Amino acid sequence: MSTRVLTGITPSGTPHLGNYVGAIRPAIAASQAEGIESFFFLADLHSLIKDQQPDRTQRSTLEIAASWLACGLDPEQVWFYRQSDIPETTELMWLLTCVAGKGILNRAHAYKAAVDKNRAEQLDDDAGVTAGLFMYPVLMAADILIFNAHKVPVGRDQVQHIEMARDFGQRFNHVYGQEFFTLPEAVVDENVATLAGLDGRKMSKSYHNTIPLFSSRDELKKLIAQIVTDSRAPGEPKDTEGSALFQLYQAFATPAQTAAFAQAFADGIGWGEAKAQLLEVVDGHLAPMRERYNALMAEPEKIEALLRRRGAQLRERFAIPLLRQLRDAVGLRDLSSVGDKPQQKAASKAVLPSFKQYREADGQFYFKLLDGQGDLLLQSSGYPAPRDAGQRIAGLKQAAEASALDGADLQLQVPAEQVLEALALMREAD
């Protein structure tokens, strides 16, 4: 059985060299591995949370689709589609919303950041916060669960959303008594390549220091000329470490070219000559892709036809059969069939409280206790090792008195009696 890997791509303008080196190129390479079934989708519904400019949304979606295709994504070997072409996704979102705990959504990073900002500015907690921002994790869960993806490559800041997708899928499975959803795993690449921008900082649109991926050769030459270098003159040895110019060269050159360029730095190459060599190696790599990109952008109807075709195929193969099954499971059935067959019983057992263990960006291990509706009862502080967190959980499971909940490492979100009741339920179930 193949492993399904799902990647969402938010339409936000033409990508730059940093996007290509850090995300596009490695994702396309990974999709070509044996035993992998890859899903790449243009997350146009997600983009509406931040951008309500229709023409810009349309243009960005076209540019991002053309960019990935020009960079070598084979739409016949992977599933390449537009999120809004799969209407079953939004229907699934509603089904998941009906089992998702609001307490979990209250703790989503993006929502919490918006609330914290409002509090700092002495505004109402929800000032300027749309329901779309609040419900973003449920739509993301639907994107993943509708195709029962096994793995989802994400940045560390997105791991929480994959945990939420697991929670929502697991709760739906339990409530309706069947394993409808595969529980996805987050895949975090700790070695994501990053490129320095024109000013030496990380290449980012927010810093206005990017080099657009499909710049013309003349534009590329002008931008490379702006790369910040030091004041060492021709003939003086130059350091490769920390050099944005060298880093860019290395990202597009062969190992042999990189070694020769490093030697040229040691021999004191002039910055003008170094930039001229960088132009040749980057333009040599990008020129064929730029040509494909321009050809694709000149015929947007072909991209539209491709996306619609692949979306229709995905619906027939995955989305429509799954939603037919889910509608029946939740009781959205043909009324004339009442009495034709015994009704499937939902799981008779109530959803039990549960511990969730996880690792945060600080490297520490945490756990939380949730009730059957997903509301937070207890939150731990960080532990240096998963074993330490596990031992503390084991002790808590046996707790019968409030004194067992004392400790600087625990933050009770509800009265101790409520926590003890939840722990008692768990013991009874065991």
C-alpha positions in Angstrom: 0.0 0.0 0.0 1.3 3.4 -0.9 1.8 6.2 1.6 -0.3 9.3 0.9 1.5 12.6 1.5 -0.5 15.8 1.3 0.9 19.3 0.8 -1.1 22.5 0.8 0.1 25.6 -1.2 -1.4 28.9 -0.3 -1.7 31.3 -3.3 0.2 34.4 -2.3 2.0 35.7 -5.4 4.9 34.4 -7.5 7.4 32.5 -5.3 11.0 33.7 -4.8 14.3 31.8 -4.9 14.0 31.0 -1.2 10.6 29.3 -1.7 12.0 27.3 -4.6 15.1 26.0 -2.7 13.4 25.5 0.6 10.0 24.1 -0.4 9.2 23.6 -4.1 12.3 21.7 -5.2 12.5 19.3 -2.3 8.7 18.6 -2.3 8.8 17.7 -6.0 11.8 15.5 -5.5 10.0 13.7 -2.5 6.9 13.1 -4.6 9.0 11.0 -7.0 10.0 8.5 -4.4 8.8 4.9 -4.7 5.6 4.0 -2.8 4.5 7.6 -2.4 1.1 8.9 -3.5 1.3 12.7 -3.5 -1.5 15.3 -3.2 -0.7 18.9 -3.9 -3.5 21.4 -3.6 -3.9 25.1 -4.1 -5.4 26.3 -0.9 -7.5 29.1 -2.4 -10.2 28.8 0.3 -7.6 29.3 3.0 -6.3 32.4 1.2 -9.6 34.2 1.7 -9.0 34.4 5.4 -6.3 37.1 4.8 -7.1 38.4 1.4 -10.4 39.6 0.1 -9.3 41.1 -3.2 -10.9 38.8 -5.8 -8.6 39.8 -8.7 -5.5 39.2 -6.6 -6.8 35.8 -5.4 -7.5 34.7 -9.0 -4.1 36.0 -10.2 -2.1 34.5 -7.3 -3.8 31.1 -7.8 -2.8 31.1 -11.5 0.8 32.2 -10.7 1.3 29.5 -8.1 -0.1 26.8 -10.3 2.1 27.8 -13.2 5.1 28.1 -10.9 4.8 24.5 -9.6 4.2 23.1 -13.0 7.1 25.0 -14.5 9.4 23.7 -11.7 8.7 20.2 -12.7 5.6 19.0 -10.9 4.1 16.3 -13.1 0.3 16.6 -12.8 -0.2 13.1 -14.2 2.0 11.5 -11.6 0.7 13.4 -8.6 -2.7 14.7 -7.6 -2.6 18.4 -8.3 -5.8 20.3 -7.7 -7.6 23.4 -6.5 -9.1 23.2 -3.0 -12.4 24.9 -4.1 -12.9 22.4 -6.8 -13.6 19.7 -4.1 -16.9 21.0 -2.6 -17.1 17.8 -0.4 -14.2 19.4 1.6 -16.5 22.1 3.0 -19.2 19.6 3.7 -16.8 17.5 5.7 -15.6 20.6 7.5 -19.2 21.0 8.9 -19.4 17.4 10.0 -16.1 17.8 11.8 -17.2 21.1 13.3 -20.1 19.2 14.9 -17.7 17.0 16.9 -14.8 19.5 17.3 -14.3 20.9 20.8 -14.4 24.7 21.0 -11.8 24.5 23.7 -9.3 23.1 21.3 -10.0 25.8 18.8 -9.5 28.5 21.5 -5.9 27.3 21.8 -5.0 27.5 18.1 -1.8 29.5 17.7 -3.2 32.0 15.1 -6.3 32.7 17.2 -4.4 33.0 20.4 -1.9 35.4 18.7 -4.8 37.6 17.5 -6.3 37.6 21.0 -3.0 38.4 22.6 -2.5 41.3 20.2 -5.9 42.7 20.9 -5.3 42.5 24.7 -1.9 44.3 24.3 -3.8 47.1 22.5 -6.6 47.0 25.1 -9.2 45.9 22.6 -11.9 43.3 22.9 -10.4 39.8 22.6 -12.1 39.1 19.3 -11.8 42.5 17.7 -11.1 42.0 14.0 -11.1 38.2 14.4 -13.3 36.5 11.7 -15.0 33.1 12.1 -12.8 32.0 9.2 -9.6 32.6 11.2 -11.2 30.7 14.2 -12.3 27.8 12.1 -9.2 27.5 9.9 -7.9 24.4 11.8 -11.2 22.6 11.0 -11.0 23.3 7.3 -7.3 22.2 7.3 -8.4 19.0 9.0 -11.0 18.4 6.3 -8.4 18.9 3.6 -6.3 16.2 5.2 -9.0 13.7 6.3 -11.0 13.8 3.1 -8.2 11.9 1.3 -7.1 10.0 4.4 -3.5 11.3 4.1 -0.9 9.4 6.1 1.7 12.2 6.3 1.6 16.0 6.1 4.9 17.9 5.7 4.6 21.1 7.7 6.7 23.7 9.5 7.0 23.3 13.3 4.5 26.1 13.8 1.8 24.0 11.9 2.3 20.8 14.0 -0.6 21.8 16.2 -3.0 21.8 13.3 -2.1 18.2 12.5 -2.7 17.3 16.1 -6.1 18.9 15.8 -6.9 17.0 12.6 -6.0 13.8 14.5 -8.3 14.8 17.4 -11.2 15.7 15.2 -10.9 12.5 13.1 -10.5 10.3 16.2 -13.5 11.8 17.8 -15.7 11.4 14.7 -14.5 7.7 14.5 -15.5 7.2 18.1 -18.8 9.0 18.1 -20.0 7.2 14.9 -18.5 3.8 15.8 -16.3 3.2 12.7 -12.8 3.9 11.6 -13.7 6.4 8.8 -10.5 8.4 9.0 -6.8 7.6 9.0 -5.1 9.7 11.7 -2.4 11.8 9.9 1.2 12.3 11.1 3.0 15.6 10.9 6.4 15.5 9.1 8.8 18.3 10.1 12.0 18.6 8.1 14.5 20.0 10.6 16.9 20.7 7.7 14.8 22.9 5.6 17.1 24.9 3.3 16.9 28.7 3.8 18.5 31.3 1.6 19.7 34.7 2.5 18.1 37.7 0.8 19.6 40.8 -0.8 20.4 42.3 2.6 21.8 39.1 4.2 18.7 38.3 6.3 16.5 35.3 5.5 14.9 35.8 2.1 11.3 36.8 2.9 8.6 39.0 1.3 8.1 40.6 4.7 11.7 41.9 4.5 11.3 43.1 0.9 14.7 41.4 0.1 13.6 38.6 -2.3 14.6 37.6 -5.8 11.4 36.5 -7.7 11.8 33.0 -9.1 11.0 34.0 -12.6 12.8 37.3 -12.9 14.1 38.0 -16.4 17.8 37.7 -16.9 18.1 41.6 -16.9 16.0 41.8 -13.6 18.1 39.0 -12.1 21.3 40.9 -13.0 20.0 44.1 -11.3 18.9 42.2 -8.2 22.2 40.2 -7.8 24.1 43.5 -8.1 22.2 44.7 -5.0 23.4 41.8 -2.8 25.2 43.2 0.2 28.9 42.3 0.4 31.8 43.6 2.6 34.4 46.1 1.7 37.3 43.7 0.9 38.9 44.6 -2.4 39.9 42.3 -5.3 42.9 40.2 -4.3 41.9 40.0 -0.6 40.7 36.6 0.6 37.0 36.4 1.3 34.9 34.3 3.6 32.3 31.9 2.3 30.7 31.5 5.7 27.9 34.0 6.2 28.1 35.2 2.6 24.7 35.6 1.0 26.3 35.6 -2.4 28.1 32.3 -1.8 25.0 30.7 -0.3 22.9 31.6 -3.3 25.6 30.2 -5.7 25.8 26.9 -3.7 22.0 26.4 -3.9 22.1 26.3 -7.7 25.5 25.0 -8.6 27.0 21.5 -8.8 29.4 20.4 -6.1 32.4 20.9 -8.5 31.2 24.4 -9.3 30.8 25.2 -5.6 34.3 24.0 -4.8 35.8 26.1 -7.5 33.8 29.1 -6.3 35.0 28.6 -2.7 38.6 28.5 -4.0 38.0 31.8 -5.9 36.8 33.3 -2.6 40.0 32.2 -1.0 42.0 33.6 -3.9 40.4 37.0 -3.5 37.9 37.2 -6.4 36.4 40.6 -6.8 32.8 41.1 -5.8 31.8 42.2 -9.3 33.3 39.1 -10.8 31.7 36.9 -8.1 28.3 38.4 -8.9 28.8 37.8 -12.6 29.5 34.2 -11.9 26.5 33.9 -9.7 24.3 35.4 -12.4 25.4 32.7 -14.9 24.8 29.7 -12.6 21.4 30.9 -11.3 20.2 32.0 -14.7 21.4 28.8 -16.3 19.3 26.8 -13.8 16.2 29.0 -14.0 16.1 29.8 -17.7 14.3 26.6 -18.8 11.8 26.9 -16.0 11.2 30.6 -16.8 10.5 29.7 -20.4 7.9 27.1 -19.3 6.4 29.5 -16.8 5.9 32.2 -19.4 4.3 29.7 -21.8 1.9 28.5 -19.1 1.0 32.0 -18.0 0.2 32.8 -21.7 -2.4 30.0 -21.8 -4.3 30.1 -18.5 -7.2 28.1 -20.0 -4.9 25.0 -20.1 -4.1 25.3 -16.4 -7.8 25.8 -15.6 -8.7 22.7 -17.6 -6.0 20.7 -15.9 -7.2 21.7 -12.4 -10.8 21.0 -13.2 -10.0 17.6 -14.7 -7.9 16.4 -11.8 -10.4 17.8 -9.3 -13.2 15.9 -11.0 -11.2 12.7 -10.9 -10.4 13.1 -7.2 -14.1 13.7 -6.4 -15.1 10.5 -8.2 -12.4 8.4 -6.7 -12.2 9.7 -3.1 -14.4 12.6 -2.0 -17.9 11.6 -3.3 -17.8 8.0 -2.0 -16.5 9.1 1.4 -19.1 11.7 1.9 -21.8 9.3 0.8 -20.6 7.0 3.5 -20.3 9.8 6.1 -23.8 11.2 5.4 -25.2 7.7 6.0 -23.2 7.4 9.2 -24.5 10.6 10.7 -28.1 10.0 9.7 -28.4 12.3 6.6 -30.3 9.6 4.8 -33.1 9.0 2.3 -36.2 9.2 4.5 -38.0 6.5 2.5 -35.4 3.9 3.7 -36.5 4.2 7.3 -37.1 0.7 8.6 -35.4 -1.0 5.6 -32.4 -2.0 7.7 -31.4 -2.0 11.4 -30.0 1.4 12.3 -26.3 1.4 13.0 -25.7 2.3 16.6 -23.2 5.0 17.3 -20.6 4.0 19.9 -22.6 3.4 23.1 -19.7 4.3 25.2 -19.4 8.1 26.0 -16.3 9.8 24.7 -13.8 9.5 27.6 -11.4 12.1 28.9 -7.9 11.6 27.5 -4.3 12.7 28.0 -2.5 14.2 25.0 1.3 14.2 24.9 3.3 16.5 22.5 6.5 18.3 22.0 6.7 22.1 21.5 9.2 24.2 19.6 11.3 24.8 22.8 12.2 21.1 22.7 10.3 20.3 25.9 7.7 17.6 26.3 4.2 18.5 27.5 0.8 16.9 28.2 -2.8 18.0 28.7 -5.9 16.4 30.0 -9.0 16.9 27.9 -12.6 16.0 28.8 -14.8 14.1 26.3 -15.8 17.3 24.5 -12.2 18.4 24.0 -12.2 21.0 26.7 -9.0 21.5 28.7 -9.0 20.3 32.3 -5.3 20.3 33.1 -2.1 21.6 31.4 1.5 20.6 32.3 4.7 22.6 32.2 7.6 21.3 30.1 9.6 18.2 30.8 13.1 17.5 29.4 12.2 14.0 28.2 9.1 12.1 27.1 9.7 9.5 29.8 9.4 12.2 32.5 6.0 13.4 31.1 4.9 9.7 30.8 5.7 9.0 34.4 3.8 12.0 35.6 0.8 11.0 33.6 0.9 7.4 35.0 0.9 8.9 38.5 -2.0 11.2 37.7 -4.1 8.3 36.4 -4.1 6.8 39.9 -4.8 10.1 41.6 -7.9 10.0 43.9 -7.2 13.0 46.1 -6.7 16.7 45.3 -3.3 16.7 46.9 -2.1 14.5 44.1 -2.7 17.4 41.7 -0.5 19.8 43.6 2.8 20.8 41.9 4.3 23.7 40.1 4.4 21.6 36.9 0.5 21.5 36.7 -2.0 24.2 35.8 -5.6 23.2 36.6 -8.1 24.9 34.3 -11.1 23.7 36.3 -11.7 22.8 40.0 -9.7 19.9 41.2 -12.9 17.9 41.8 -13.7 18.0 38.1 -10.2 16.7 37.2 -10.5 13.9 39.7 -13.9 12.9 38.3 -12.3 12.7 34.8 -9.4 10.5 36.1 -11.9 8.2 37.8 -13.8 7.8 34.5 -10.6 6.8 32.8 -9.8 4.2 35.6 -13.3 2.7 35.3 -12.9 2.3 31.5 -9.5 0.6 32.0 
